[in-house]
Amino acid sequence: MTSLLKQSIVDAINKQVIEEFTASMQYLAIAFHFESETLPELANFFHLQAQEEHEHAMKLLSYISEAGGHPVLPATKQVKNEFKTAEECVDLALQQELQVTNQINALVDLAVNERDHLTRQFLQWFVTEQLEEVSSMGDLLNVVRRAGEHNLLLVEDYLIRNPHELAKAGEA
């Protein structure tokens, strides 16, 4: 099949796949941390986030394949597995989402510079998704900070009472 994509676009998207799979693994590490702390709602939230990031990576790989490029299944980067506080976990997740937002914006910029309208259009879904991701994680970080480390059951209650947060985490 003839590729609809320039190699620079394929390479950049394949690089982003690494970031998405790494994010998925990082969210799993956070989820299991919360499981070990007997905080099932926070664990569930991050399990859903991990699943969503995995689906993002798969969406990118499928796009490359459908457009005639060569998708590459990568190894992930090392993730953090030891955490001292819930705030540290959620702040790490927020920083990761901000980084991914910058990476998606850079991909869009590349698509514009390469005059690749197909990829630019495809990436618009990710641009919109990142607004939701950053907003959701920022909200959760605010709730964790307000609750404090000794009142994390309030965060659990927040997640139970705000099922839209869990729904957002599970969307892809």
HELIX and SHEET records of a PDB file:
HELIX    1   1 GLN A    7  SER A   36  1                                  30    
HELIX    2   2 PRO A   40  GLU A   66  1                                  27    
HELIX    3   3 ALA A   86  ASN A  113  1                                  28    
HELIX    4   4 HIS A  117  ALA A  147  1                                  31    
HELIX    5   5 GLU A  149  ASN A  151  5                                   3    
HELIX    6   6 LEU A  152  ARG A  161  1                                  10    
HELIX    7   7 PRO A  163  GLY A  170  1                                   8    
END                                                                             
